[in-house]
């Protein structure tokens, strides 16, 4: 039975979910073949209900269904111990958990503020009412009010990335000489913006931009093959 990842999709089949990108990179790291099942926002709950989930990513692996990117990473590590490790060690798992929390609680709010209006422009018509209402409730402001604040969101993100910047200036990946799940957690957030917005989150000479380019080239350029939004 095919391994299926339920993956958020926008208009023209654009795949931009940061959490889905974490999982896709994890599956590639493990060397596991998979197919993706595109889901627009308003059909996600119906499509992933089989796993008791409400959001994507959700993985169907044979008779097993797992929702949530972190839960999927832990599942893959335990179910496929002979494949390359996502964490490397117990200490590596703890570091990856920190990176995941940093991505979700520090990076995501600033990136969302900078690009949410662009995402709205790149989803299917059937999702627009849901997306606007849910995101405006989440952000506490209308999309139109958020748009002029883009530069402030970008500035805060760049400041928050200081420890990431210092780390990848000294070594190729956050995990050292080779990437592991900690890298995928941070990368997923930047890939989210790359695939849905023309907003320049990073300066061209930022070491984080160089690291992102290395991530785009992994696994035969898998993530890099996803079309970016042109400036």
C-alpha positions in Angstrom: 0.0 0.0 0.0 1.3 3.4 -0.9 2.6 5.8 1.8 0.4 8.9 1.6 1.1 12.4 3.0 -1.9 14.7 3.2 -0.5 18.0 2.1 -2.0 21.5 2.1 -2.5 23.0 -1.4 -3.3 26.4 -2.7 -4.3 27.6 -6.1 -2.4 26.0 -9.0 -1.5 23.2 -6.6 1.0 25.4 -4.8 2.3 23.5 -1.7 3.3 26.0 1.1 2.5 24.6 4.5 5.6 24.9 6.8 4.6 21.9 8.8 4.1 19.7 5.7 7.5 20.7 4.5 9.0 19.5 7.8 7.4 16.2 7.2 8.3 15.9 3.5 12.0 16.6 4.3 11.8 14.0 7.1 10.5 11.4 4.7 13.2 12.3 2.2 15.8 12.1 4.9 14.6 8.6 5.8 14.6 7.6 2.2 11.0 6.6 2.3 8.9 6.7 -0.9 5.6 8.6 -0.5 2.8 10.2 -2.5 1.1 13.4 -1.5 -2.6 14.0 -1.4 -3.4 17.7 -1.9 -6.0 19.2 0.5 -7.4 22.7 0.3 -8.1 24.3 3.7 -11.8 23.6 3.7 -11.5 19.9 3.0 -8.6 19.0 5.4 -10.8 17.8 8.3 -12.8 15.5 6.1 -9.7 14.0 4.4 -7.7 13.4 7.5 -10.5 12.2 9.8 -9.4 8.6 9.3 -6.4 9.3 11.5 -8.3 11.2 14.2 -6.6 14.3 13.0 -7.9 17.7 12.1 -4.9 19.3 10.3 -2.1 18.5 7.9 0.4 17.1 7.7 -1.2 13.7 8.3 0.6 10.5 7.2 -1.1 7.3 6.1 1.4 4.5 6.3 -0.3 1.3 5.5 -2.9 0.8 8.2 -1.4 3.5 10.5 -2.5 7.1 10.5 -0.5 9.8 12.2 -1.2 13.5 12.4 1.1 16.4 13.5 4.5 17.0 12.1 6.4 16.3 15.4 4.4 13.1 16.0 5.1 12.0 12.5 8.8 12.5 12.9 8.8 10.4 16.1 6.7 7.8 14.4 9.1 7.6 11.5 12.1 7.3 13.8 10.6 4.4 15.7 8.9 2.6 12.8 12.0 2.8 10.5 15.0 2.4 12.9 17.3 1.1 10.1 16.8 4.2 7.9 18.9 7.3 8.5 18.1 8.8 11.9 16.2 12.1 12.0 17.7 12.9 15.4 21.0 11.0 15.7 20.7 10.6 19.5 18.6 11.4 22.5 20.4 14.7 22.7 19.7 15.3 19.0 16.0 14.6 19.6 16.0 17.2 22.4 17.7 19.7 20.2 15.2 19.1 17.4 12.4 19.6 19.8 13.8 23.0 20.8 14.2 23.9 17.1 10.6 22.9 16.4 9.4 25.0 19.3 11.5 27.9 18.1 10.1 27.6 14.6 6.5 27.4 15.8 6.5 30.1 18.5 9.2 32.6 17.4 9.4 32.3 13.6 5.9 31.5 12.6 4.1 34.6 14.1 6.5 37.0 12.4 6.5 35.2 9.0 2.7 34.9 9.2 2.4 38.7 9.7 4.6 39.4 6.8 3.0 37.0 4.3 -0.5 36.3 5.3 -2.0 38.7 2.7 0.1 37.0 0.0 -1.2 33.5 1.0 -4.8 34.8 0.8 -4.0 35.8 -2.9 -2.7 32.2 -3.6 -5.5 30.0 -2.3 -8.5 28.7 -4.1 -11.7 30.8 -4.1 -13.5 28.2 -1.9 -11.0 28.8 0.9 -11.0 32.6 0.9 -13.8 33.2 3.4 -12.5 30.6 5.8 -8.9 31.7 5.6 -9.7 35.4 6.0 -12.0 34.8 9.0 -9.7 32.4 10.8 -6.5 34.3 10.2 -7.9 37.6 11.2 -9.2 36.0 14.4 -5.7 34.5 15.0 -3.8 37.7 14.3 -6.3 40.0 16.0 -6.4 42.4 13.0 -7.7 42.4 9.5 -5.5 41.4 6.6 -5.6 44.9 5.3 -4.3 46.3 8.6 -1.5 43.7 8.6 -0.2 44.5 5.1 1.5 47.8 5.9 3.4 46.2 8.8 5.4 43.8 6.6 8.7 45.5 7.2 8.3 45.5 10.9 7.5 41.7 10.9 10.5 41.1 8.7 12.8 43.1 11.0 11.7 41.2 14.0 12.2 37.9 12.2 15.7 38.8 11.2 16.6 39.8 14.7 15.1 36.5 16.1 17.2 34.5 13.6 20.5 35.8 15.2 21.4 32.4 16.9 20.6 30.5 13.7 22.8 32.9 11.8 25.7 32.5 14.2 25.4 28.8 14.0 25.3 28.3 10.3 28.1 30.8 9.8 30.3 28.3 11.6 29.0 25.0 10.3 27.0 23.8 7.2 23.8 22.8 9.1 22.3 23.4 12.5 23.0 19.8 13.3 26.6 20.0 12.2 28.1 18.6 9.1 24.9 17.0 7.9 21.2 18.0 8.4 18.7 16.4 10.7 15.2 17.2 11.9 16.2 20.4 13.6 17.2 21.8 10.2 13.9 20.8 8.7 11.9 22.5 11.4 13.6 25.9 10.7 13.7 25.4 7.0 10.0 24.6 6.7 9.2 28.1 7.9 11.4 29.7 5.3 10.1 27.4 2.5 6.5 28.5 3.5 7.4 32.1 2.6 9.4 31.1 -0.5 6.4 29.2 -1.9 3.7 31.7 -1.1 5.1 35.2 -1.1 7.6 37.6 -2.8 8.5 39.0 0.6 12.3 39.0 1.1 12.6 37.6 4.6 16.4 37.3 4.4 19.1 39.7 3.1 21.1 38.2 0.2 24.3 38.1 2.2 22.7 36.5 5.3 24.3 33.2 6.2 20.8 31.9 6.9 20.0 32.5 3.2 23.1 30.5 2.2 22.0 27.7 4.6 18.5 27.8 3.1 20.0 27.3 -0.4 21.9 24.3 0.9 18.6 22.9 2.2 16.9 23.6 -1.1 19.6 21.4 -2.8 19.2 18.4 -0.6 17.7 15.1 -1.9 18.4 16.0 -5.5 16.9 19.5 -5.1 13.6 18.2 -3.9 12.5 21.4 -2.0 14.2 23.6 -4.6 12.0 22.1 -7.3 8.9 23.6 -5.7 8.3 26.9 -7.6 9.1 30.0 -5.7 7.1 33.2 -5.9 9.0 35.6 -8.1 9.6 39.1 -6.7 
